[in-house]
């Protein structure tokens, strides 16, 4: 999701929400914590498959659909 991205930052200028598309034009939204660690990722693949990944501070990860890599 790097080639074309828009970033929203916090009061200290750190990126917290990144909206963009990868080199194939597939869109995605990444939300990060204050340390820059990913916490939520929502994507649509080039084949139009959707995925959602949520990462907790305790290392627990939720993936939908469960087969998302």
ChimeraX attribute file (.defattr): number of C-alpha atoms within 10 A of each C-alpha:
attribute: neighborCount
match mode: 1-to-1
recipient: residues
	/A:1	18
	/A:2	12
	/A:3	10
	/A:4	12
	/A:5	14
	/A:6	13
	/A:7	15
	/A:8	12
	/A:9	12
	/A:10	10
	/A:11	6
	/A:12	7
	/A:13	9
	/A:14	15
	/A:15	19
	/A:16	19
	/A:17	19
	/A:18	19
	/A:19	19
	/A:20	19
	/A:21	20
	/A:22	16
	/A:23	11
	/A:24	10
	/A:25	14
	/A:26	16
	/A:27	20
	/A:28	21
	/A:29	19
	/A:30	19
	/A:31	19
	/A:32	17
	/A:33	14
	/A:34	11
	/A:35	9
	/A:36	11
	/A:37	12
	/A:38	18
	/A:39	16
	/A:40	19
	/A:41	19
	/A:42	16
	/A:43	21
	/A:44	16
	/A:45	15
	/A:46	13
	/A:47	7
	/A:48	10
	/A:49	11
	/A:50	15
	/A:51	18
	/A:52	17
	/A:53	19
	/A:54	16
	/A:55	16
	/A:56	11
	/A:57	10
	/A:58	6
	/A:59	8
	/A:60	8
	/A:61	12
	/A:62	14
	/A:63	15
	/A:64	13
	/A:65	12
	/A:66	10
	/A:67	7
	/A:68	12
	/A:69	8
